[in-house]
Amino acid sequence: MDMHKGFWYLATPYTGFYGTRHQAWCMASDQTALLIRHGICAFSPIVHSHPVAERGGIDPRDHDLWLGLDEALMEAAVGMIRCRLPGWERSRGMSWEADWFQRHGKHVVEMQPWEVPKLP
C-alpha cells in the first residue's frame, strides 16, 4: 500500500442504516478491512467516529458536528468510495458527502458490499 498516493474516504450509512448504530459500525469496519486487505488505503468516518461518540458522550446524530469534521477529511481524500450497505439510498450523510465530492471534482466510486471496487 503506497501511503503517498493518498487515501480513499469510505462512505457508509449510519443513522440511515437498517439496524442499530453498532451494527452500522461493524459493517463499516468490515468493509474498511476488506479494502485495506486489498491494498486500498481507506478511511471510514463511521469506523472512527462511532467509538469516539460512544466513549466521549457525543451525540452520534449531530450532523453539523460530524459533517464539519468529515469535510476536513474529505478535503484531504483522493476520492470517495460509496458502499451500498442497507440504507445507503436514504442516508442524509452519504448524499451530502457524494454531492460534496462531485462539486469539488473528486472521484465517487460505487462499491457493492463485500466487493472490491475498481478505482480510477
GROMACS elastic network, one bead per residue, 0.5 to 0.9 nm:
[ bonds ]
;  ai    aj funct       b0    kb
    1     4     6  0.88878   500
    1     5     6  0.89105   500
    1    36     6  0.83332   500
    1    38     6  0.87527   500
    1    39     6  0.50490   500
    1    40     6  0.66407   500
    1    41     6  0.66718   500
    2     5     6  0.59267   500
    2     6     6  0.79118   500
    2    39     6  0.83081   500
    2    40     6  0.86914   500
    2    41     6  0.78185   500
    3     6     6  0.57118   500
    3     7     6  0.72471   500
    3    41     6  0.69156   500
    4     7     6  0.86077   500
    5    41     6  0.87047   500
    5    78     6  0.80532   500
    6    41     6  0.72423   500
    6    42     6  0.89944   500
    6    76     6  0.78559   500
    6    77     6  0.64636   500
    6    78     6  0.59035   500
    7    40     6  0.76957   500
    7    42     6  0.54225   500
    7    43     6  0.67081   500
    7    76     6  0.79573   500
    7    77     6  0.53915   500
    7    78     6  0.57813   500
    7    79     6  0.77176   500
    8    40     6  0.75772   500
    8    41     6  0.61376   500
    8    43     6  0.61402   500
    8    44     6  0.85630   500
    8    74     6  0.87684   500
    8    77     6  0.55275   500
    8    78     6  0.55481   500
    8    79     6  0.53499   500
    8    80     6  0.56751   500
    8    81     6  0.66235   500
    9    41     6  0.88805   500
    9    42     6  0.59508   500
    9    43     6  0.51261   500
    9    44     6  0.60431   500
    9    45     6  0.76918   500
    9    73     6  0.77657   500
    9    74     6  0.66827   500
    9    77     6  0.59653   500
    9    78     6  0.76051   500
    9    79     6  0.61636   500
    9    81     6  0.60403   500
    9    82     6  0.84602   500
   10    28     6  0.82802   500
   10    31     6  0.85444   500
   10    32     6  0.72443   500
   10    42     6  0.63053   500
   10    43     6  0.58172   500
   10    45     6  0.73024   500
   10    46     6  0.86704   500
   10    79     6  0.87734   500
   10    80     6  0.58757   500
   10    82     6  0.61926   500
   10    83     6  0.70768   500
   11    28     6  0.83505   500
   11    43     6  0.89033   500
   11    44     6  0.65746   500
   11    45     6  0.74039   500
   11    46     6  0.79421   500
   11    80     6  0.68195   500
   11    81     6  0.60485   500
   11    83     6  0.61027   500
   11    84     6  0.88199   500
   11    88     6  0.88803   500
   11    93     6  0.84740   500
   11    94     6  0.60898   500
   11    97     6  0.76537   500
   11    98     6  0.85383   500
   12    17     6  0.84075   500
   12    24     6  0.79844   500
   12    25     6  0.89461   500
   12    27     6  0.84689   500
   12    28     6  0.62208   500
   12    31     6  0.89677   500
   12    44     6  0.79079   500
   12    45     6  0.86136   500
   12    46     6  0.73073   500
   12    81     6  0.87142   500
   12    82     6  0.65149   500
   12    83     6  0.54886   500
   12    84     6  0.70882   500
   12    85     6  0.65759   500
   12    87     6  0.87755   500
   12    88     6  0.65947   500
   12    91     6  0.83768   500
   12    93     6  0.87298   500
   12    94     6  0.67632   500
   13    16     6  0.55437   500
   13    17     6  0.50834   500
   13    18     6  0.86976   500
   13    24     6  0.68303   500
   13    25     6  0.89998   500
   13    28     6  0.82375   500
   13    46     6  0.83413   500
   13    83     6  0.82531   500
   13    84     6  0.81717   500
   13    85     6  0.67909   500
   13    86     6  0.75071   500
   13    87     6  0.60743   500
   13    88     6  0.50966   500
   13    89     6  0.84709   500
   13    90     6  0.82896   500
   13    91     6  0.56144   500
   13    92     6  0.84875   500
   13    93     6  0.74692   500
   13    94     6  0.66069   500
   14    17     6  0.50655   500
   14    18     6  0.87122   500
   14    20     6  0.84532   500
   14    21     6  0.60529   500
   14    22     6  0.88590   500
   14    23     6  0.88786   500
   14    24     6  0.54996   500
   14    25     6  0.73152   500
   14    28     6  0.87581   500
   14    46     6  0.71078   500
   14    61     6  0.88708   500
   14    87     6  0.82686   500
   14    88     6  0.85234   500
   14    91     6  0.73585   500
   14    93     6  0.81979   500
   14    94     6  0.89728   500
   15    18     6  0.85052   500
   15    19     6  0.89458   500
   15    20     6  0.82635   500
   15    21     6  0.65867   500
   15    24     6  0.81845   500
   15    60     6  0.83694   500
   15    61     6  0.68756   500
   15    87     6  0.87158   500
   15    91     6  0.70797   500
   15    92     6  0.84125   500
   15    93     6  0.85252   500
   16    19     6  0.85161   500
   16    21     6  0.89589   500
   16    24     6  0.89926   500
   16    86     6  0.83670   500
   16    87     6  0.52679   500
   16    88     6  0.68991   500
   16    89     6  0.84242   500
   16    90     6  0.60032   500
   16    92     6  0.73989   500
   16    93     6  0.86193   500
   17    20     6  0.72183   500
   17    21     6  0.73234   500
   17    23     6  0.83508   500
   17    24     6  0.60587   500
   17    85     6  0.76102   500
   17    86     6  0.58538   500
   17    88     6  0.68983   500
   17    90     6  0.83897   500
   17    91     6  0.74447   500
   18    21     6  0.89730   500
   18    23     6  0.88056   500
   18    24     6  0.80667   500
   18    85     6  0.88184   500
   18    86     6  0.57372   500
   18    87     6  0.55609   500
   19    22     6  0.82111   500
   19    23     6  0.61730   500
   19    24     6  0.69020   500
   19    86     6  0.86332   500
   19    87     6  0.89855   500
   20    23     6  0.51021   500
   20    24     6  0.63192   500
   20    25     6  0.86990   500
   21    25     6  0.62169   500
   21    26     6  0.86601   500
   21    50     6  0.79782   500
   21    60     6  0.88254   500
   22    25     6  0.50111   500
   22    26     6  0.62386   500
   22    27     6  0.87049   500
   22    50     6  0.78266   500
   23    27     6  0.61949   500
   23    28     6  0.85333   500
   24    27     6  0.52081   500
   24    28     6  0.61204   500
   24    29     6  0.85364   500
   24    46     6  0.81003   500
   24    85     6  0.87534   500
   25    28     6  0.50610   500
   25    29     6  0.60395   500
   25    30     6  0.85814   500
   25    46     6  0.60932   500
   25    47     6  0.58208   500
   25    50     6  0.65677   500
   25    51     6  0.86151   500
   26    29     6  0.50392   500
   26    30     6  0.61802   500
   26    31     6  0.87260   500
   26    47     6  0.79367   500
   27    30     6  0.50206   500
   27    31     6  0.62310   500
   27    32     6  0.85437   500
   27    85     6  0.79387   500
   27   113     6  0.89608   500
   28    31     6  0.52165   500
   28    32     6  0.60826   500
   28    33     6  0.85527   500
   28    44     6  0.70649   500
   28    45     6  0.89680   500
   28    46     6  0.66015   500
   28    47     6  0.61711   500
   28    83     6  0.87072   500
   28    85     6  0.86034   500
   29    32     6  0.51004   500
   29    33     6  0.61008   500
   29    34     6  0.85961   500
   29    44     6  0.77551   500
   29    46     6  0.81040   500
   29    47     6  0.56631   500
   30    33     6  0.51591   500
   30    34     6  0.62322   500
   30    35     6  0.88341   500
   30   114     6  0.84507   500
   31    34     6  0.50071   500
   31    35     6  0.63856   500
   31    36     6  0.87125   500
   31    83     6  0.80432   500
   31   113     6  0.69646   500
   31   114     6  0.66053   500
   31   115     6  0.87328   500
   31   116     6  0.89610   500
   32    35     6  0.52407   500
   32    36     6  0.62331   500
   32    37     6  0.86140   500
   32    41     6  0.89639   500
   32    42     6  0.62984   500
   32    43     6  0.71087   500
   32    44     6  0.66223   500
   32    47     6  0.81590   500
   33    36     6  0.50391   500
   33    37     6  0.59931   500
   33    38     6  0.85609   500
   33    42     6  0.85002   500
   34    37     6  0.51935   500
   34    38     6  0.64098   500
   34    39     6  0.89492   500
   34    40     6  0.87123   500
   34   114     6  0.71791   500
   34   115     6  0.82826   500
   34   116     6  0.73954   500
   35    38     6  0.51346   500
   35    39     6  0.65017   500
   35    40     6  0.51534   500
   35    41     6  0.72338   500
   35    42     6  0.65599   500
   35   115     6  0.88440   500
   35   116     6  0.64503   500
   35   117     6  0.86389   500
   36    39     6  0.50881   500
   36    41     6  0.58215   500
   36    42     6  0.63784   500
   37    40     6  0.73754   500
   38    41     6  0.88875   500
   38   116     6  0.75491   500
   39    42     6  0.89362   500
   42    81     6  0.86913   500
   43    46     6  0.89523   500
   43    47     6  0.80817   500
   43    48     6  0.82768   500
   43    73     6  0.88700   500
   43    77     6  0.87355   500
   44    47     6  0.52693   500
   44    48     6  0.64506   500
   44    49     6  0.85653   500
   45    48     6  0.51247   500
   45    49     6  0.57193   500
   45    50     6  0.82165   500
   45    66     6  0.87388   500
   45    70     6  0.68004   500
   45    73     6  0.84937   500
   46    49     6  0.50700   500
   46    50     6  0.56010   500
   46    51     6  0.86277   500
   47    50     6  0.60433   500
   47    51     6  0.74283   500
   48    51     6  0.65967   500
   48    52     6  0.67787   500
   49    52     6  0.50364   500
   49    53     6  0.59571   500
   49    54     6  0.85072   500
   49    60     6  0.78660   500
   49    66     6  0.79869   500
   50    53     6  0.52343   500
   50    54     6  0.61672   500
   50    55     6  0.86046   500
   50    60     6  0.68724   500
   51    55     6  0.58681   500
   51    56     6  0.79866   500
   52    55     6  0.53363   500
   52    56     6  0.55067   500
   52    57     6  0.80325   500
   52    58     6  0.76150   500
   52    60     6  0.89869   500
   53    56     6  0.51393   500
   53    57     6  0.56478   500
   53    59     6  0.63160   500
   53    60     6  0.56534   500
   54    57     6  0.56918   500
   54    58     6  0.67310   500
   54    59     6  0.81422   500
   54    60     6  0.76812   500
   55    58     6  0.79629   500
   57    60     6  0.87875   500
   58    61     6  0.87652   500
   58    62     6  0.81884   500
   59    62     6  0.55488   500
   59    65     6  0.89431   500
   60    63     6  0.78852   500
   60    65     6  0.89916   500
   60    66     6  0.78502   500
   61    64     6  0.88114   500
   61    65     6  0.87913   500
   61    66     6  0.81678   500
   62    65     6  0.55187   500
   62    66     6  0.63617   500
   62    67     6  0.84575   500
   63    66     6  0.52342   500
   63    67     6  0.55729   500
   63    68     6  0.80155   500
   63    93     6  0.75647   500
   64    67     6  0.54408   500
   64    68     6  0.59508   500
   64    69     6  0.86354   500
   65    68     6  0.54049   500
   65    69     6  0.65106   500
   65    70     6  0.87938   500
   66    69     6  0.51008   500
   66    70     6  0.60146   500
   66    71     6  0.85534   500
   67    71     6  0.59688   500
   67    72     6  0.88764   500
   67    93     6  0.74613   500
   67    96     6  0.86552   500
   67    97     6  0.83777   500
   68    71     6  0.52569   500
   68    72     6  0.70752   500
   69    72     6  0.56861   500
   69    73     6  0.70132   500
   70    73     6  0.50941   500
   70    74     6  0.60718   500
   70    75     6  0.86290   500
   70    97     6  0.86285   500
   71    75     6  0.61582   500
   71    76     6  0.87888   500
   71    97     6  0.82506   500
   71   100     6  0.85117   500
   72    75     6  0.52251   500
   72    76     6  0.67584   500
   73    76     6  0.52361   500
   73    77     6  0.62655   500
   74    77     6  0.50119   500
   74    78     6  0.81187   500
   74    79     6  0.75943   500
   74    80     6  0.79474   500
   74    97     6  0.81686   500
   74   100     6  0.84345   500
   74   101     6  0.75131   500
   75    78     6  0.83244   500
   75   101     6  0.86710   500
   75   104     6  0.87412   500
   76    79     6  0.87847   500
   77    80     6  0.74158   500
   77   106     6  0.85832   500
   78   106     6  0.68360   500
   78   107     6  0.72305   500
   79   101     6  0.69317   500
   79   105     6  0.89937   500
   79   106     6  0.52225   500
   79   108     6  0.59339   500
   79   109     6  0.77543   500
   80    97     6  0.81811   500
   80    98     6  0.73565   500
   80   101     6  0.69643   500
   80   106     6  0.76078   500
   80   107     6  0.60885   500
   80   109     6  0.61570   500
   80   110     6  0.85425   500
   81   107     6  0.82219   500
   81   108     6  0.58610   500
   81   110     6  0.58676   500
   81   111     6  0.64467   500
   81   117     6  0.81430   500
   81   119     6  0.88773   500
   82    85     6  0.89348   500
   82    88     6  0.83866   500
   82    94     6  0.75948   500
   82    98     6  0.77979   500
   82   108     6  0.68815   500
   82   109     6  0.60582   500
   82   110     6  0.50006   500
   82   111     6  0.57488   500
   82   112     6  0.84639   500
   83    88     6  0.74551   500
   83   109     6  0.86006   500
   83   110     6  0.62675   500
   83   112     6  0.58270   500
   83   113     6  0.62254   500
   84    87     6  0.77017   500
   84    88     6  0.53807   500
   84    89     6  0.76553   500
   84   110     6  0.74713   500
   84   111     6  0.61663   500
   84   112     6  0.54313   500
   84   113     6  0.62204   500
   85    88     6  0.56483   500
   85    89     6  0.88211   500
   85   111     6  0.89153   500
   85   112     6  0.74002   500
   85   113     6  0.60207   500
   86    89     6  0.80052   500
   87    90     6  0.55503   500
   87    91     6  0.62679   500
   88    91     6  0.51537   500
   88    92     6  0.86889   500
   88    94     6  0.69397   500
   88    95     6  0.85114   500
   89    92     6  0.84775   500
   89    94     6  0.81047   500
   89    95     6  0.78797   500
   90    93     6  0.89512   500
   90    94     6  0.83380   500
   90    95     6  0.80336   500
   91    94     6  0.53351   500
   91    95     6  0.63008   500
   91    96     6  0.86894   500
   92    95     6  0.52797   500
   92    96     6  0.62457   500
   92    97     6  0.86714   500
   93    96     6  0.51174   500
   93    97     6  0.60837   500
   93    98     6  0.86345   500
   94    98     6  0.60862   500
   94    99     6  0.85177   500
   95    98     6  0.52645   500
   95    99     6  0.62047   500
   95   100     6  0.85755   500
   96    99     6  0.52223   500
   96   100     6  0.61425   500
   96   101     6  0.87679   500
   97   100     6  0.50297   500
   97   101     6  0.62335   500
   97   102     6  0.86289   500
   98   101     6  0.52027   500
   98   102     6  0.61634   500
   98   103     6  0.85562   500
   98   108     6  0.67303   500
   99   102     6  0.51807   500
   99   103     6  0.60529   500
   99   104     6  0.85909   500
  100   103     6  0.51642   500
  100   104     6  0.62434   500
  100   105     6  0.87565   500
  100   106     6  0.86783   500
  101   104     6  0.51776   500
  101   105     6  0.62951   500
  101   106     6  0.51049   500
  101   107     6  0.67971   500
  101   108     6  0.67855   500
  102   105     6  0.51257   500
  102   106     6  0.57562   500
  102   107     6  0.70290   500
  102   108     6  0.70630   500
  103   106     6  0.77061   500
  107   119     6  0.89068   500
  107   120     6  0.80035   500
  109   117     6  0.72951   500
  109   118     6  0.78772   500
  109   119     6  0.69595   500
  109   120     6  0.84663   500
  110   117     6  0.68826   500
  110   118     6  0.87582   500
  111   114     6  0.82699   500
  111   115     6  0.65895   500
  111   116     6  0.68453   500
  111   117     6  0.53541   500
  111   118     6  0.85915   500
  112   115     6  0.54656   500
  112   116     6  0.77457   500
  112   117     6  0.76245   500
  113   116     6  0.82251   500
